[in-house]
């Protein structure tokens, strides 16, 4: 059931809500982790991170996408993640969050800036996916209700 101050519907703060999990698969830190669709192909778990400059999608999961991101950019950029500089590509794609059918409302899709790491041969990627403030979260309204593990979202 939606919280009183965040009713779903037209003219309200949120147009949809989804239950989140508090641990990223394979991780042990407490987080806000929601299912998100990157592009048309990749439905995955992503950590909501207001400190991230962009969204991040793992190299393994990015393989399901059109690889045009490698040809649209002439150079690879560096991004510091957890103290290490990672090389990769910035790519614009839609990211969608669907609403929980039990809660009603509508999902949301926004164009986002996504960092896709470029790995060296034999390099393993151990970093989770992120929904970053820059390029995505700054384009939507969002709130968290930790009592009921709900992530609310809506259009600006």
Secondary structure, 3 states (H helix, E strand, C coil): CCCHHHCECCCCCECEEEECEEECCCCCCEEEEEEEEECCCEEEEEEEECCCCCEEECHHHHCCCCCCHHHHCCCCEEEEECCEEEEEEEEEEEEEECCCCCCCECCEEEEEEEEEECCCCCCCCCCCCEEECCCCHHHEEEEEECCCCEEEEEEC
